Amino acid sequence: MSISILYTRVSSVDQKTDRQRVKENEFDKVIEDKCSGAIPIFERPEGSTLKTLIDRHQTNIL
């Protein structure tokens, strides 16, 4: 079974992801990172979680 995931990212812990979460109820899971966009996605704290789910074929990339 696959799940749909909304991945959001902002650059600092002071910023909010509200604008990116407009339709979050359409997703099974929301993953949020608060780190620099210069960090490659799969090296980010939650980006590595996303990579694990992709590798296990448990997600639809949207």
mmCIF file of the N, C-alpha and C atoms, coordinates in Angstrom:
data_MODEL
# 
_entry.id   MODEL 
# 
loop_
_atom_site.group_PDB 
_atom_site.id 
_atom_site.type_symbol 
_atom_site.label_atom_id 
_atom_site.label_alt_id 
_atom_site.label_comp_id 
_atom_site.label_asym_id 
_atom_site.label_entity_id 
_atom_site.label_seq_id 
_atom_site.pdbx_PDB_ins_code 
_atom_site.Cartn_x 
_atom_site.Cartn_y 
_atom_site.Cartn_z 
_atom_site.occupancy 
_atom_site.B_iso_or_equiv 
_atom_site.pdbx_formal_charge 
_atom_site.auth_seq_id 
_atom_site.auth_comp_id 
_atom_site.auth_asym_id 
_atom_site.auth_atom_id 
_atom_site.pdbx_PDB_model_num 
ATOM 1   N N  . MET A 1 1  ? 0.832  -1.182 0.000  1.00 0.00 ? 1  MET A N  1 
ATOM 2   C CA . MET A 1 1  ? 0.000  0.000  0.000  1.00 0.00 ? 1  MET A CA 1 
ATOM 3   C C  . MET A 1 1  ? 0.877  1.245  0.000  1.00 0.00 ? 1  MET A C  1 
ATOM 4   N N  . SER A 1 2  ? 0.510  2.220  -0.790 1.00 0.00 ? 2  SER A N  1 
ATOM 5   C CA . SER A 1 2  ? 1.289  3.454  -0.818 1.00 0.00 ? 2  SER A CA 1 
ATOM 6   C C  . SER A 1 2  ? 0.498  4.573  -0.128 1.00 0.00 ? 2  SER A C  1 
ATOM 7   N N  . ILE A 1 3  ? 1.246  5.567  0.322  1.00 0.00 ? 3  ILE A N  1 
ATOM 8   C CA . ILE A 1 3  ? 0.640  6.722  0.963  1.00 0.00 ? 3  ILE A CA 1 
ATOM 9   C C  . ILE A 1 3  ? 1.072  7.973  0.218  1.00 0.00 ? 3  ILE A C  1 
ATOM 10  N N  . SER A 1 4  ? 0.266  9.011  0.297  1.00 0.00 ? 4  SER A N  1 
ATOM 11  C CA . SER A 1 4  ? 0.652  10.286 -0.318 1.00 0.00 ? 4  SER A CA 1 
ATOM 12  C C  . SER A 1 4  ? 1.218  11.189 0.775  1.00 0.00 ? 4  SER A C  1 
ATOM 13  N N  . ILE A 1 5  ? 2.309  11.861 0.420  1.00 0.00 ? 5  ILE A N  1 
ATOM 14  C CA . ILE A 1 5  ? 3.025  12.677 1.394  1.00 0.00 ? 5  ILE A CA 1 
ATOM 15  C C  . ILE A 1 5  ? 3.196  14.089 0.866  1.00 0.00 ? 5  ILE A C  1 
ATOM 16  N N  . LEU A 1 6  ? 2.923  15.040 1.729  1.00 0.00 ? 6  LEU A N  1 
ATOM 17  C CA . LEU A 1 6  ? 3.199  16.444 1.442  1.00 0.00 ? 6  LEU A CA 1 
ATOM 18  C C  . LEU A 1 6  ? 4.499  16.792 2.163  1.00 0.00 ? 6  LEU A C  1 
ATOM 19  N N  . TYR A 1 7  ? 5.509  17.197 1.394  1.00 0.00 ? 7  TYR A N  1 
ATOM 20  C CA . TYR A 1 7  ? 6.796  17.593 1.970  1.00 0.00 ? 7  TYR A CA 1 
ATOM 21  C C  . TYR A 1 7  ? 6.869  19.112 1.957  1.00 0.00 ? 7  TYR A C  1 
ATOM 22  N N  . THR A 1 8  ? 7.129  19.710 3.117  1.00 0.00 ? 8  THR A N  1 
ATOM 23  C CA . THR A 1 8  ? 7.266  21.163 3.214  1.00 0.00 ? 8  THR A CA 1 
ATOM 24  C C  . THR A 1 8  ? 8.630  21.506 3.795  1.00 0.00 ? 8  THR A C  1 
ATOM 25  N N  . ARG A 1 9  ? 9.130  22.705 3.420  1.00 0.00 ? 9  ARG A N  1 
ATOM 26  C CA . ARG A 1 9  ? 10.420 23.137 3.958  1.00 0.00 ? 9  ARG A CA 1 
ATOM 27  C C  . ARG A 1 9  ? 10.455 24.650 4.055  1.00 0.00 ? 9  ARG A C  1 
ATOM 28  N N  . VAL A 1 10 ? 11.004 25.118 5.142  1.00 0.00 ? 10 VAL A N  1 
ATOM 29  C CA . VAL A 1 10 ? 11.329 26.533 5.319  1.00 0.00 ? 10 VAL A CA 1 
ATOM 30  C C  . VAL A 1 10 ? 12.771 26.604 5.802  1.00 0.00 ? 10 VAL A C  1 
ATOM 31  N N  . SER A 1 11 ? 13.354 27.792 5.719  1.00 0.00 ? 11 SER A N  1 
ATOM 32  C CA . SER A 1 11 ? 14.781 27.930 6.007  1.00 0.00 ? 11 SER A CA 1 
ATOM 33  C C  . SER A 1 11 ? 15.136 28.015 7.482  1.00 0.00 ? 11 SER A C  1 
ATOM 34  N N  . SER A 1 12 ? 14.202 28.476 8.311  1.00 0.00 ? 12 SER A N  1 
ATOM 35  C CA . SER A 1 12 ? 14.548 28.635 9.728  1.00 0.00 ? 12 SER A CA 1 
ATOM 36  C C  . SER A 1 12 ? 13.379 28.224 10.622 1.00 0.00 ? 12 SER A C  1 
ATOM 37  N N  . VAL A 1 13 ? 13.682 27.960 11.874 1.00 0.00 ? 13 VAL A N  1 
ATOM 38  C CA . VAL A 1 13 ? 12.663 27.515 12.820 1.00 0.00 ? 13 VAL A CA 1 
ATOM 39  C C  . VAL A 1 13 ? 11.656 28.622 13.118 1.00 0.00 ? 13 VAL A C  1 
ATOM 40  N N  . ASP A 1 14 ? 11.994 29.865 12.816 1.00 0.00 ? 14 ASP A N  1 
ATOM 41  C CA . ASP A 1 14 ? 11.073 30.981 13.035 1.00 0.00 ? 14 ASP A CA 1 
ATOM 42  C C  . ASP A 1 14 ? 10.011 31.105 11.942 1.00 0.00 ? 14 ASP A C  1 
ATOM 43  N N  . GLN A 1 15 ? 10.232 30.445 10.827 1.00 0.00 ? 15 GLN A N  1 
ATOM 44  C CA . GLN A 1 15 ? 9.300  30.539 9.707  1.00 0.00 ? 15 GLN A CA 1 
ATOM 45  C C  . GLN A 1 15 ? 8.206  29.480 9.823  1.00 0.00 ? 15 GLN A C  1 
ATOM 46  N N  . LYS A 1 16 ? 7.081  29.744 9.158  1.00 0.00 ? 16 LYS A N  1 
ATOM 47  C CA . LYS A 1 16 ? 5.942  28.828 9.185  1.00 0.00 ? 16 LYS A CA 1 
ATOM 48  C C  . LYS A 1 16 ? 5.714  28.212 7.811  1.00 0.00 ? 16 LYS A C  1 
ATOM 49  N N  . THR A 1 17 ? 5.155  27.024 7.792  1.00 0.00 ? 17 THR A N  1 
ATOM 50  C CA . THR A 1 17 ? 4.854  26.330 6.539  1.00 0.00 ? 17 THR A CA 1 
ATOM 51  C C  . THR A 1 17 ? 3.370  26.427 6.179  1.00 0.00 ? 17 THR A C  1 
ATOM 52  N N  . ASP A 1 18 ? 2.637  27.297 6.831  1.00 0.00 ? 18 ASP A N  1 
ATOM 53  C CA . ASP A 1 18 ? 1.185  27.395 6.619  1.00 0.00 ? 18 ASP A CA 1 
ATOM 54  C C  . ASP A 1 18 ? 0.795  27.529 5.147  1.00 0.00 ? 18 ASP A C  1 
ATOM 55  N N  . ARG A 1 19 ? 1.493  28.363 4.409  1.00 0.00 ? 19 ARG A N  1 
ATOM 56  C CA . ARG A 1 19 ? 1.163  28.562 2.985  1.00 0.00 ? 19 ARG A CA 1 
ATOM 57  C C  . ARG A 1 19 ? 1.344  27.289 2.170  1.00 0.00 ? 19 ARG A C  1 
ATOM 58  N N  . GLN A 1 20 ? 2.256  26.438 2.582  1.00 0.00 ? 20 GLN A N  1 
ATOM 59  C CA . GLN A 1 20 ? 2.510  25.198 1.852  1.00 0.00 ? 20 GLN A CA 1 
ATOM 60  C C  . GLN A 1 20 ? 1.523  24.093 2.237  1.00 0.00 ? 20 GLN A C  1 
ATOM 61  N N  . ARG A 1 21 ? 0.792  24.298 3.310  1.00 0.00 ? 21 ARG A N  1 
ATOM 62  C CA . ARG A 1 21 ? -0.110 23.275 3.846  1.00 0.00 ? 21 ARG A CA 1 
ATOM 63  C C  . ARG A 1 21 ? -1.576 23.538 3.518  1.00 0.00 ? 21 ARG A C  1 
ATOM 64  N N  . VAL A 1 22 ? -1.852 24.307 2.478  1.00 0.00 ? 22 VAL A N  1 
ATOM 65  C CA . VAL A 1 22 ? -3.216 24.695 2.149  1.00 0.00 ? 22 VAL A CA 1 
ATOM 66  C C  . VAL A 1 22 ? -4.127 23.485 1.956  1.00 0.00 ? 22 VAL A C  1 
ATOM 67  N N  . LYS A 1 23 ? -3.666 22.462 1.291  1.00 0.00 ? 23 LYS A N  1 
ATOM 68  C CA . LYS A 1 23 ? -4.481 21.279 1.017  1.00 0.00 ? 23 LYS A CA 1 
ATOM 69  C C  . LYS A 1 23 ? -3.946 20.045 1.750  1.00 0.00 ? 23 LYS A C  1 
ATOM 70  N N  . GLU A 1 24 ? -3.384 20.241 2.923  1.00 0.00 ? 24 GLU A N  1 
ATOM 71  C CA . GLU A 1 24 ? -2.747 19.137 3.627  1.00 0.00 ? 24 GLU A CA 1 
ATOM 72  C C  . GLU A 1 24 ? -3.714 18.006 3.965  1.00 0.00 ? 24 GLU A C  1 
ATOM 73  N N  . ASN A 1 25 ? -4.993 18.291 4.064  1.00 0.00 ? 25 ASN A N  1 
ATOM 74  C CA . ASN A 1 25 ? -5.945 17.223 4.377  1.00 0.00 ? 25 ASN A CA 1 
ATOM 75  C C  . ASN A 1 25 ? -6.129 16.231 3.232  1.00 0.00 ? 25 ASN A C  1 
ATOM 76  N N  . GLU A 1 26 ? -5.581 16.541 2.063  1.00 0.00 ? 26 GLU A N  1 
ATOM 77  C CA . GLU A 1 26 ? -5.634 15.629 0.922  1.00 0.00 ? 26 GLU A CA 1 
ATOM 78  C C  . GLU A 1 26 ? -4.495 14.602 0.955  1.00 0.00 ? 26 GLU A C  1 
ATOM 79  N N  . PHE A 1 27 ? -3.602 14.729 1.925  1.00 0.00 ? 27 PHE A N  1 
ATOM 80  C CA . PHE A 1 27 ? -2.444 13.845 2.027  1.00 0.00 ? 27 PHE A CA 1 
ATOM 81  C C  . PHE A 1 27 ? -2.560 12.954 3.258  1.00 0.00 ? 27 PHE A C  1 
ATOM 82  N N  . ASP A 1 28 ? -1.928 11.800 3.171  1.00 0.00 ? 28 ASP A N  1 
ATOM 83  C CA . ASP A 1 28 ? -1.919 10.869 4.293  1.00 0.00 ? 28 ASP A CA 1 
ATOM 84  C C  . ASP A 1 28 ? -0.933 11.301 5.374  1.00 0.00 ? 28 ASP A C  1 
ATOM 85  N N  . LYS A 1 29 ? 0.135  11.970 4.956  1.00 0.00 ? 29 LYS A N  1 
ATOM 86  C CA . LYS A 1 29 ? 1.199  12.337 5.892  1.00 0.00 ? 29 LYS A CA 1 
ATOM 87  C C  . LYS A 1 29 ? 1.818  13.657 5.462  1.00 0.00 ? 29 LYS A C  1 
ATOM 88  N N  . VAL A 1 30 ? 2.221  14.467 6.439  1.00 0.00 ? 30 VAL A N  1 
ATOM 89  C CA . VAL A 1 30 ? 2.928  15.712 6.172  1.00 0.00 ? 30 VAL A CA 1 
ATOM 90  C C  . VAL A 1 30 ? 4.308  15.608 6.810  1.00 0.00 ? 30 VAL A C  1 
ATOM 91  N N  . ILE A 1 31 ? 5.325  15.881 6.005  1.00 0.00 ? 31 ILE A N  1 
ATOM 92  C CA . ILE A 1 31 ? 6.709  15.881 6.490  1.00 0.00 ? 31 ILE A CA 1 
ATOM 93  C C  . ILE A 1 31 ? 7.221  17.307 6.355  1.00 0.00 ? 31 ILE A C  1 
ATOM 94  N N  . GLU A 1 32 ? 7.809  17.821 7.420  1.00 0.00 ? 32 GLU A N  1 
ATOM 95  C CA . GLU A 1 32 ? 8.247  19.218 7.441  1.00 0.00 ? 32 GLU A CA 1 
ATOM 96  C C  . GLU A 1 32 ? 9.708  19.334 7.851  1.00 0.00 ? 32 GLU A C  1 
ATOM 97  N N  . ASP A 1 33 ? 10.464 20.060 7.044  1.00 0.00 ? 33 ASP A N  1 
ATOM 98  C CA . ASP A 1 33 ? 11.858 20.371 7.381  1.00 0.00 ? 33 ASP A CA 1 
ATOM 99  C C  . ASP A 1 33 ? 11.986 21.861 7.614  1.00 0.00 ? 33 ASP A C  1 
ATOM 100 N N  . LYS A 1 34 ? 12.838 22.220 8.555  1.00 0.00 ? 34 LYS A N  1 
ATOM 101 C CA . LYS A 1 34 ? 13.181 23.621 8.808  1.00 0.00 ? 34 LYS A CA 1 
ATOM 102 C C  . LYS A 1 34 ? 14.697 23.714 8.745  1.00 0.00 ? 34 LYS A C  1 
ATOM 103 N N  . CYS A 1 35 ? 15.185 23.862 7.513  1.00 0.00 ? 35 CYS A N  1 
ATOM 104 C CA . CYS A 1 35 ? 16.628 23.913 7.279  1.00 0.00 ? 35 CYS A CA 1 
ATOM 105 C C  . CYS A 1 35 ? 16.888 24.591 5.943  1.00 0.00 ? 35 CYS A C  1 
ATOM 106 N N  . SER A 1 36 ? 18.129 24.884 5.679  1.00 0.00 ? 36 SER A N  1 
ATOM 107 C CA . SER A 1 36 ? 18.525 25.561 4.451  1.00 0.00 ? 36 SER A CA 1 
ATOM 108 C C  . SER A 1 36 ? 18.194 24.732 3.212  1.00 0.00 ? 36 SER A C  1 
ATOM 109 N N  . GLY A 1 37 ? 17.738 25.433 2.188  1.00 0.00 ? 37 GLY A N  1 
ATOM 110 C CA . GLY A 1 37 ? 17.489 24.782 0.908  1.00 0.00 ? 37 GLY A CA 1 
ATOM 111 C C  . GLY A 1 37 ? 18.770 24.371 0.209  1.00 0.00 ? 37 GLY A C  1 
ATOM 112 N N  . ALA A 1 38 ? 19.919 24.854 0.690  1.00 0.00 ? 38 ALA A N  1 
ATOM 113 C CA . ALA A 1 38 ? 21.206 24.471 0.104  1.00 0.00 ? 38 ALA A CA 1 
ATOM 114 C C  . ALA A 1 38 ? 21.591 23.039 0.473  1.00 0.00 ? 38 ALA A C  1 
ATOM 115 N N  . ILE A 1 39 ? 20.961 22.504 1.502  1.00 0.00 ? 39 ILE A N  1 
ATOM 116 C CA . ILE A 1 39 ? 21.226 21.114 1.908  1.00 0.00 ? 39 ILE A CA 1 
ATOM 117 C C  . ILE A 1 39 ? 20.465 20.197 0.954  1.00 0.00 ? 39 ILE A C  1 
ATOM 118 N N  . PRO A 1 40 ? 21.130 19.248 0.321  1.00 0.00 ? 40 PRO A N  1 
ATOM 119 C CA . PRO A 1 40 ? 20.425 18.326 -0.571 1.00 0.00 ? 40 PRO A CA 1 
ATOM 120 C C  . PRO A 1 40 ? 19.251 17.658 0.159  1.00 0.00 ? 40 PRO A C  1 
ATOM 121 N N  . ILE A 1 41 ? 18.142 17.503 -0.552 1.00 0.00 ? 41 ILE A N  1 
ATOM 122 C CA . ILE A 1 41 ? 16.901 17.057 0.091  1.00 0.00 ? 41 ILE A CA 1 
ATOM 123 C C  . ILE A 1 41 ? 17.053 15.784 0.916  1.00 0.00 ? 41 ILE A C  1 
ATOM 124 N N  . PHE A 1 42 ? 17.749 14.794 0.429  1.00 0.00 ? 42 PHE A N  1 
ATOM 125 C CA . PHE A 1 42 ? 17.833 13.531 1.161  1.00 0.00 ? 42 PHE A CA 1 
ATOM 126 C C  . PHE A 1 42 ? 18.851 13.567 2.299  1.00 0.00 ? 42 PHE A C  1 
ATOM 127 N N  . GLU A 1 43 ? 19.548 14.697 2.453  1.00 0.00 ? 43 GLU A N  1 
ATOM 128 C CA . GLU A 1 43 ? 20.452 14.884 3.589  1.00 0.00 ? 43 GLU A CA 1 
ATOM 129 C C  . GLU A 1 43 ? 19.805 15.719 4.698  1.00 0.00 ? 43 GLU A C  1 
ATOM 130 N N  . ARG A 1 44 ? 18.612 16.221 4.444  1.00 0.00 ? 44 ARG A N  1 
ATOM 131 C CA . ARG A 1 44 ? 17.878 16.988 5.449  1.00 0.00 ? 44 ARG A CA 1 
ATOM 132 C C  . ARG A 1 44 ? 17.273 16.021 6.466  1.00 0.00 ? 44 ARG A C  1 
ATOM 133 N N  . PRO A 1 45 ? 17.020 16.479 7.688  1.00 0.00 ? 45 PRO A N  1 
ATOM 134 C CA . PRO A 1 45 ? 16.483 15.582 8.718  1.00 0.00 ? 45 PRO A CA 1 
ATOM 135 C C  . PRO A 1 45 ? 15.244 14.799 8.269  1.00 0.00 ? 45 PRO A C  1 
ATOM 136 N N  . GLU A 1 46 ? 14.235 15.487 7.744  1.00 0.00 ? 46 GLU A N  1 
ATOM 137 C CA . GLU A 1 46 ? 13.028 14.783 7.317  1.00 0.00 ? 46 GLU A CA 1 
ATOM 138 C C  . GLU A 1 46 ? 13.106 14.336 5.863  1.00 0.00 ? 46 GLU A C  1 
ATOM 139 N N  . GLY A 1 47 ? 14.022 14.908 5.125  1.00 0.00 ? 47 GLY A N  1 
ATOM 140 C CA . GLY A 1 47 ? 14.241 14.449 3.752  1.00 0.00 ? 47 GLY A CA 1 
ATOM 141 C C  . GLY A 1 47 ? 14.724 13.010 3.729  1.00 0.00 ? 47 GLY A C  1 
ATOM 142 N N  . SER A 1 48 ? 15.514 12.641 4.737  1.00 0.00 ? 48 SER A N  1 
ATOM 143 C CA . SER A 1 48 ? 15.978 11.251 4.814  1.00 0.00 ? 48 SER A CA 1 
ATOM 144 C C  . SER A 1 48 ? 14.808 10.316 5.129  1.00 0.00 ? 48 SER A C  1 
ATOM 145 N N  . THR A 1 49 ? 13.827 10.788 5.893  1.00 0.00 ? 49 THR A N  1 
ATOM 146 C CA . THR A 1 49 ? 12.613 10.003 6.151  1.00 0.00 ? 49 THR A CA 1 
ATOM 147 C C  . THR A 1 49 ? 11.856 9.793  4.845  1.00 0.00 ? 49 THR A C  1 
ATOM 148 N N  . LEU A 1 50 ? 11.735 10.843 4.063  1.00 0.00 ? 50 LEU A N  1 
ATOM 149 C CA . LEU A 1 50 ? 11.075 10.748 2.761  1.00 0.00 ? 50 LEU A CA 1 
ATOM 150 C C  . LEU A 1 50 ? 11.788 9.749  1.862  1.00 0.00 ? 50 LEU A C  1 
ATOM 151 N N  . LYS A 1 51 ? 13.111 9.806  1.844  1.00 0.00 ? 51 LYS A N  1 
ATOM 152 C CA . LYS A 1 51 ? 13.907 8.877  1.025  1.00 0.00 ? 51 LYS A CA 1 
ATOM 153 C C  . LYS A 1 51 ? 13.660 7.435  1.438  1.00 0.00 ? 51 LYS A C  1 
ATOM 154 N N  . THR A 1 52 ? 13.586 7.179  2.731  1.00 0.00 ? 52 THR A N  1 
ATOM 155 C CA . THR A 1 52 ? 13.313 5.828  3.224  1.00 0.00 ? 52 THR A CA 1 
ATOM 156 C C  . THR A 1 52 ? 11.954 5.337  2.719  1.00 0.00 ? 52 THR A C  1 
ATOM 157 N N  . LEU A 1 53 ? 10.948 6.186  2.773  1.00 0.00 ? 53 LEU A N  1 
ATOM 158 C CA . LEU A 1 53 ? 9.620  5.796  2.299  1.00 0.00 ? 53 LEU A CA 1 
ATOM 159 C C  . LEU A 1 53 ? 9.613  5.532  0.797  1.00 0.00 ? 53 LEU A C  1 
ATOM 160 N N  . ILE A 1 54 ? 10.338 6.360  0.051  1.00 0.00 ? 54 ILE A N  1 
ATOM 161 C CA . ILE A 1 54 ? 10.436 6.144  -1.396 1.00 0.00 ? 54 ILE A CA 1 
ATOM 162 C C  . ILE A 1 54 ? 11.129 4.812  -1.681 1.00 0.00 ? 54 ILE A C  1 
ATOM 163 N N  . ASP A 1 55 ? 12.233 4.569  -0.996 1.00 0.00 ? 55 ASP A N  1 
ATOM 164 C CA . ASP A 1 55 ? 12.974 3.331  -1.217 1.00 0.00 ? 55 ASP A CA 1 
ATOM 165 C C  . ASP A 1 55 ? 12.136 2.093  -0.905 1.00 0.00 ? 55 ASP A C  1 
ATOM 166 N N  . ARG A 1 56 ? 11.234 2.223  0.035  1.00 0.00 ? 56 ARG A N  1 
ATOM 167 C CA . ARG A 1 56 ? 10.348 1.111  0.406  1.00 0.00 ? 56 ARG A CA 1 
ATOM 168 C C  . ARG A 1 56 ? 9.094  1.072  -0.467 1.00 0.00 ? 56 ARG A C  1 
ATOM 169 N N  . HIS A 1 57 ? 9.007  1.994  -1.421 1.00 0.00 ? 57 HIS A N  1 
ATOM 170 C CA . HIS A 1 57 ? 7.865  2.078  -2.339 1.00 0.00 ? 57 HIS A CA 1 
ATOM 171 C C  . HIS A 1 57 ? 6.557  2.264  -1.578 1.00 0.00 ? 57 HIS A C  1 
ATOM 172 N N  . GLN A 1 58 ? 6.594  3.075  -0.531 1.00 0.00 ? 58 GLN A N  1 
ATOM 173 C CA . GLN A 1 58 ? 5.408  3.305  0.273  1.00 0.00 ? 58 GLN A CA 1 
ATOM 174 C C  . GLN A 1 58 ? 4.794  4.679  0.046  1.00 0.00 ? 58 GLN A C  1 
ATOM 175 N N  . THR A 1 59 ? 5.225  5.366  -0.977 1.00 0.00 ? 59 THR A N  1 
ATOM 176 C CA . THR A 1 59 ? 4.698  6.712  -1.183 1.00 0.00 ? 59 THR A CA 1 
ATOM 177 C C  . THR A 1 59 ? 4.447  7.005  -2.660 1.00 0.00 ? 59 THR A C  1 
ATOM 178 N N  . ASN A 1 60 ? 3.541  7.913  -2.905 1.00 0.00 ? 60 ASN A N  1 
ATOM 179 C CA . ASN A 1 60 ? 3.328  8.477  -4.231 1.00 0.00 ? 60 ASN A CA 1 
ATOM 180 C C  . ASN A 1 60 ? 3.967  9.853  -4.219 1.00 0.00 ? 60 ASN A C  1 
ATOM 181 N N  . ILE A 1 61 ? 4.807  10.148 -5.185 1.00 0.00 ? 61 ILE A N  1 
ATOM 182 C CA . ILE A 1 61 ? 5.453  11.448 -5.261 1.00 0.00 ? 61 ILE A CA 1 
ATOM 183 C C  . ILE A 1 61 ? 4.459  12.420 -5.903 1.00 0.00 ? 61 ILE A C  1 
ATOM 184 N N  . LEU A 1 62 ? 4.096  13.454 -5.154 1.00 0.00 ? 62 LEU A N  1 
ATOM 185 C CA . LEU A 1 62 ? 3.136  14.440 -5.664 1.00 0.00 ? 62 LEU A CA 1 
ATOM 186 C C  . LEU A 1 62 ? 3.734  15.827 -5.560 1.00 0.00 ? 62 LEU A C  1 
# 
